[in-house]
Amino acid sequence: PLPLPCASSFIFPASPLMGTRQKDIQVNPEASSSQSTATVVLQKESKVKQITGPMNFGIELLYSKTHNNIELHTQQGAVVQANSAILALNSPVIHHMTTTLELTIIDMEEFSEQSVQCFVEAAYTGSLPSITKGILRDLNKIVHAFKVDWLQNSCFAIFRDFSFTDTKPGNQLSYADLCFLFDEAAFVLSKLKQENFMDEALNKIKGTGTKQEFVTRYLIDNDLEKVPCHQLDMVIKLVGDDVELIVQHVREKLLVRLGLEGAVISPNFKYLLQNCDLSHCLKRNPQLIEQLFDILQEVATNEDLKWVLRLHRKLASL
């Protein structure tokens, strides 16, 4: 394990010092030549650095009762014990909690015990243990919350390779698998503000050659009036020029509302039609666009008619 400096000077064996840069140390010239140790004075500017890559401290240390000095409190009251120094070297957030705030209990009750245990094992061994799809979201949230960069990359690699313990390697991705990728990417985009998961998920869907089938089924299976806007943005990005997939779905949903009292054009339908490029559909299927606007006018309230007119003018200008 790396020696963890916590004071201005220590007595170390004369052998090379792991984790301490040569320019950060100064040997005391007053030490006797017969001594087998040298006094090492850490310069004031020397600080304990967080590791930027994985490091193996030894999984056996995780189960040492004398070694573990902090408790991680997880969901349903479960407690995971760990060593503060090892976690602090991996995470600047935990470093602050344990050295500056001197916490011995860290609240992780938002996360499952299994995901926290995976996080701790990864910090001890320098590699992410095998995980199921159900753990990925929690684990991804943990490594972002505690700013463990190398583990963020490991989570993305598992997502990219779809190498989960509850999936069969080499099998073509099923609709359920693609939905998992799409929904996890939407979560990362919304909560963690990262687009790499989204780009990977959309590329995988396109790569299966089932984009049209996926979009059609996904729009049917999900209540679009409750889907958040960032997820609608992903649908728009996925369909690309094939805007008919969206127009057909919205048209069919609006047809059901014809003649119903109190029927309105939902905000999400407006969002989809405003943000996708309807000119692609107009070029390929002008009849579908004509049908869409006929239905929009039938369903629209007086206020909605103004919106329909603006949408029509926008399309005409393209």
Disulfide bonds with the S-S distance in Angstrom:
none
